[in-house]
Amino acid sequence: MAAALKRGLQAEGFAVDLAHDGEDGLHCARTGEYDVVVLDIMLPKLSGYNVCKRLRAEENWVPILMLSAKDGEYDMADGLDLGADDYLAKPFSYVVLVARLRALLRRGGGRRPAVLRSGDLSLDPARRLVARGETAVELTPREFSLLEFLMRRHDEVVSKTEILEHVWDTYDTDPNVVEVYVGYLRRKIDTPFGRNALQTVRGAGYRLVSDGG
């Protein structure tokens, strides 16, 4: 299949290097200047999960599309949480694969860390862990989702409407619920540590700042 994909992608105008195991693939990704990586999960020597995890730990942000015979929702979530940009289960449409690769090329290789950080506040989406420095912070699922959204947009002002759309997946919920949950978060990530990271921007929304000490 790898050889067939290589021939097909070359026919589409891509320049393609092929690695047959995870160790070789990791070495290629580390040393080459690639626009996108197609990464199988079930690789000899080193799994695709581990290749992706190591690249992201090294702050290598090359776009990664994972291919796998594992089509469960948790397998897909694992791949994306480790830092992959897209996930395609086998058997897959070759036309869709090419379209997704072109979409990743348009998006480029911006920074997409697996663990989010804002100052000494960290959030690990895969392990569902939050910490302020070395101190673990316990959050409810909704509080976690709200903090994750704010950390992905840290130092930016986000409106109540944006938060409702991304965290509650609706515009119809009473916007005041956002204010309530912001209060809950402040009492967990700021107040016990003498911080003021989660700030209200009057008339505009909220901002999570990195230097909120």
C-alpha positions as CSV (number, residue, x, y, z in Angstrom):
1,M,0.0,0.0,0.0
2,A,2.8,2.4,0.8
3,A,4.4,1.9,-2.6
4,A,1.0,2.4,-4.3
5,L,0.4,5.6,-2.3
6,K,3.9,6.9,-3.3
7,R,3.2,6.3,-7.0
8,G,-0.3,7.9,-6.7
9,L,1.0,11.0,-4.9
10,Q,3.9,11.4,-7.3
11,A,1.4,11.3,-10.2
12,E,-0.4,14.2,-8.4
13,G,2.8,16.2,-8.4
14,F,4.0,15.5,-4.9
15,A,7.7,14.7,-4.2
16,V,7.5,11.7,-1.9
17,D,10.0,9.9,0.5
18,L,9.0,6.5,1.9
19,A,9.9,5.1,5.3
20,H,8.9,1.5,6.1
21,D,9.2,1.7,9.9
22,G,8.7,4.2,12.7
23,E,12.4,4.7,13.5
24,D,13.3,5.5,9.9
25,G,10.2,7.7,9.6
26,L,11.1,9.6,12.7
27,H,14.7,10.1,11.4
28,C,13.4,11.4,8.1
29,A,11.0,13.8,9.7
30,R,13.7,15.1,12.0
31,T,16.3,15.7,9.3
32,G,14.2,16.6,6.3
33,E,12.2,19.7,5.4
34,Y,8.8,18.3,4.7
35,D,5.5,20.1,4.0
36,V,3.4,17.3,5.3
37,V,3.8,13.8,6.8
38,V,1.4,10.8,6.1
39,L,1.9,8.6,9.1
40,D,0.6,5.0,9.6
41,I,-0.1,4.1,13.2
42,M,0.8,0.3,13.0
43,L,4.4,0.7,12.1
44,P,7.3,-1.7,13.0
45,K,9.9,-0.6,15.6
46,L,8.1,2.6,16.6
47,S,4.3,3.2,16.4
48,G,2.9,6.2,14.6
49,Y,1.6,7.4,17.9
50,N,5.1,7.5,19.3
51,V,6.5,9.1,16.2
52,C,3.9,11.9,16.4
53,K,4.4,12.3,20.1
54,R,8.2,12.7,19.8
55,L,8.0,15.1,17.0
56,R,5.7,17.4,18.9
57,A,7.8,17.1,22.0
58,E,10.7,18.4,19.9
59,E,8.5,21.3,18.7
60,N,8.5,19.9,15.2
61,W,5.1,21.2,13.8
62,V,5.1,19.6,10.4
63,P,1.5,18.8,9.5
64,I,0.7,15.2,10.2
65,L,-2.1,13.1,8.6
66,M,-2.5,9.7,10.4
67,L,-3.6,6.6,8.5
68,S,-4.9,3.6,10.4
69,A,-6.9,0.5,10.2
70,K,-8.1,1.5,13.7
71,D,-11.3,3.4,13.1
72,G,-12.7,3.7,16.6
73,E,-13.5,7.2,17.9
74,Y,-11.0,6.8,20.8
75,D,-8.2,5.8,18.4
76,M,-8.9,8.9,16.4
77,A,-9.0,11.0,19.6
78,D,-5.7,9.6,20.7
79,G,-4.0,10.5,17.4
80,L,-5.4,14.1,17.4
81,D,-4.6,14.6,21.1
82,L,-1.0,13.6,20.5
83,G,-0.7,16.4,17.9
84,A,-1.8,15.0,14.6
85,D,-3.6,17.4,12.4
86,D,-5.9,14.9,10.6
87,Y,-6.9,11.2,10.8
88,L,-8.1,8.9,8.0
89,A,-9.2,5.3,8.7
90,K,-8.6,2.4,6.3
91,P,-10.0,1.7,3.8
92,F,-10.1,5.3,2.7
93,S,-10.8,7.2,-0.5
94,Y,-7.7,8.2,-2.4
95,V,-9.4,11.3,-3.6
96,V,-10.2,12.3,0.0
97,L,-6.6,11.6,1.1
98,V,-5.3,13.9,-1.6
99,A,-7.8,16.6,-0.8
100,R,-7.0,16.5,2.9
101,L,-3.2,16.7,2.1
102,R,-3.8,19.8,0.1
103,A,-5.9,21.3,2.9
104,L,-3.0,20.6,5.3
105,L,-0.5,22.2,2.9
106,R,-2.7,25.3,2.7
107,R,-2.9,25.5,6.5
108,G,0.9,25.2,6.9
109,G,2.9,24.1,9.9
110,G,2.1,26.5,12.7
111,R,2.8,25.7,16.4
112,R,0.3,23.1,17.7
113,P,1.7,21.8,21.0
114,A,0.2,18.6,22.5
115,V,0.4,20.3,26.0
116,L,-1.0,23.8,26.1
117,R,0.8,26.4,28.3
118,S,0.1,29.9,29.4
119,G,2.8,31.1,31.9
120,D,3.1,28.4,34.5
121,L,-0.5,27.1,33.7
122,S,-0.5,23.9,31.7
123,L,-3.3,21.8,30.2
124,D,-2.8,18.3,28.7
125,P,-5.9,17.5,26.5
126,A,-5.0,13.8,26.1
127,R,-4.5,13.1,29.8
128,R,-7.1,15.6,30.9
129,L,-4.7,17.2,33.4
130,V,-4.4,20.8,34.5
131,A,-1.7,22.2,36.7
132,R,-0.5,25.6,38.0
133,G,3.2,25.1,38.3
134,E,3.6,21.8,40.1
135,T,0.2,21.9,41.7
136,A,-2.6,19.9,40.0
137,V,-5.9,21.7,39.5
138,E,-9.2,19.7,39.5
139,L,-11.8,20.9,36.9
140,T,-15.2,19.7,35.9
141,P,-15.5,18.7,32.2
142,R,-17.1,22.0,31.3
143,E,-14.5,24.0,33.2
144,F,-11.8,22.0,31.4
145,S,-13.3,22.7,28.0
146,L,-13.6,26.4,28.7
147,L,-10.0,26.6,29.9
148,E,-8.8,24.6,26.9
149,F,-10.5,27.1,24.5
150,L,-9.1,30.1,26.3
151,M,-5.6,28.6,26.4
152,R,-5.7,27.9,22.7
153,R,-6.4,31.6,22.3
154,H,-4.3,32.9,25.2
155,D,-3.5,36.6,25.2
156,E,-6.4,37.2,22.8
157,V,-9.8,38.7,23.7
158,V,-12.6,36.2,23.0
159,S,-16.3,37.1,23.2
160,K,-19.1,35.3,25.1
161,T,-20.6,34.4,21.7
162,E,-17.3,32.7,20.6
163,I,-17.1,30.8,23.9
164,L,-20.8,29.7,23.6
165,E,-20.2,28.5,20.1
166,H,-17.0,26.5,20.9
167,V,-17.6,25.3,24.5
168,W,-21.4,24.9,24.6
169,D,-21.7,24.4,20.8
170,T,-24.7,26.7,20.7
171,Y,-25.7,30.4,20.5
172,D,-29.0,29.8,22.3
173,T,-27.7,29.2,25.8
174,D,-28.0,32.2,28.2
175,P,-24.7,34.2,27.8
176,N,-24.6,34.7,31.5
177,V,-23.6,31.0,31.9
178,V,-20.2,32.0,30.5
179,E,-19.7,34.6,33.3
180,V,-20.7,31.9,35.9
181,Y,-18.1,29.4,34.6
182,V,-15.4,32.1,34.2
183,G,-16.0,32.7,38.0
184,Y,-15.6,29.0,38.7
185,L,-12.4,28.9,36.8
186,R,-10.9,31.9,38.5
187,R,-11.5,30.4,41.9
188,K,-9.5,27.3,40.8
189,I,-6.7,28.6,38.5
190,D,-6.1,32.1,39.9
191,T,-7.4,32.8,43.4
192,P,-5.5,30.1,45.3
193,F,-2.3,31.2,43.6
194,G,-2.6,34.9,43.9
195,R,-2.9,35.3,40.1
196,N,-5.1,37.4,37.8
197,A,-4.6,35.5,34.5
198,L,-8.3,35.2,33.5
199,Q,-9.3,38.8,32.9
200,T,-12.6,40.4,31.9
201,V,-12.3,42.9,29.1
202,R,-15.3,45.2,29.6
203,G,-17.7,45.2,26.6
204,A,-15.6,42.7,24.7
205,G,-15.2,39.4,26.5
206,Y,-12.4,37.6,28.3
207,R,-8.7,37.1,27.9
208,L,-6.3,34.6,29.5
209,V,-2.9,36.3,29.9
210,S,0.4,34.5,30.3
211,D,1.8,36.9,32.9
212,G,-1.2,37.2,35.1
213,G,0.8,37.2,38.3
